Amino acid sequence: MKKTFLGAFLLLVVSPLHAQCLGALGVTNDASLIQAKLNSGQTAVLCPSTVWAVNQTITFPIQYDDLYVYTQGNPRDDTRALLFVNSSSIAAVFGANVWDVQGGNVIAPDNVQLRNLRIDGGIDRFGSCGGQACYSQALIHFGGPTSGQIVDSVKAWGARGWSTIVFERGSSAYHNGCMYGQITNNEFGPSGRFATGQYADGISLQCSNSDVLYNLIQDVTDGGIVIFGAPGSTIRYNDIRTNSQSAISGIAMVDQWGPNDGNFSGTQVFGNTITANAFMKFGIAMGHKMFCENGVDLYNWGGSVTGNTLQGSRMGYGYVADGVTNWTVTGNVDNALHVGTPVSTCGCTLPAPSGFIRHVGAHTDTASSFQPGFTNGCLHGADIHP
């Protein structure tokens, strides 16, 4: 919409609307229509309240940047178009990267966006992928050597694979891989099934210089937000909850993409709220020694955890750190009740569950800054049961 002034009057000049939206009401539409639109180099605008069956992952063609899929009018309620997995052979509804067989690397378009959609991953109909090949897929699988990908105002649940949404880094051969992504204003979960060991993250972030803001993540079974380094990224003002099924962690800063890669430089976890109404093993877990890797002395470095809040009556460990360097933890609040029985998998005598534990010893350093209230405790391979 453009604004011009004519005398004392405001004249509104309305820009032409998008082309007619896709989909018919009252029937199940075939998502191949969305794919055909993208394949032609055009944005796919879906009609409100339409329903789409996805039998094959919808991909963004690598030859086109700046393509979107969204519901016309950008609603944020249940009039958002609904897409659902309709085949047991897939776990991903959307994919914004592909494997280049000849080049041997992942390739992806820039600036593609998903907005104002609902996505049902199908775990209630098909179960988890388990050991199948599709378990490696996230319900929304973005990232790769790309820049500017955005997922906003999407409600997604029922992931059959390992995560509800992943922004993956891609090959290091492409400089810094994925950069400048945005995951904002979404609602993710439930995903996975904790009781049967089918684990799924809410958000898995490997992208650098990216923003994960104002998301609601509920009842995912692995990590609410799992950060694989993602240097320069901000993870702020997210609301993570366990309501009806257990989870491993609210936020995890423990993983490394590969050997000797624990770069969290400038990664900021700030102002998030984590609520354990059902059992949650860890509130915010930090450091690669949280895994049991005897004889391997790998650190994560450079991250900051500031101004977060833990609450709820079913929290195991709270803020825990083992295997970090050049790390900052300050201004965090623990209002949770800590429960559970620690189970050692790596020879440590684990501390009782509490809010602030840091391993001071062979797997720490003096270059980090931790707020008052931390107690010392080895957490190598730590686990805790309800």
Secondary structure, DSSP 8 states (H G I E B T S, - for coil): -EEEEETTEEEEE-----S--B--TTSEEETHHHHHHHHTT--EEE-TT-EEEESS-EE--TT--S-EEEETT---STTSEEEEE--TT---SEE--EEETTTTEEE--SS-EEESEEEE--HHHH---TTSGGGG-EEEEEESS-B--EEES-EEE--SSSEEEEEE---TTSTT-SBS-EEES-EE--BSBGGGTB--EEEEE--BS-EEES-EEESBSSEEEEE---TT-EEES-EEEESSS-EEEEEEE---SSTT--B-TT-EEES-EEEESS-EEEEEEE-GGGS--TT----EES-EEES-EEE-S-EEEEEEESSEES-EEES-EE---B--EEEESSS-----S-SEEE--STT--SS-EE-TT-EE---TTEEEE-
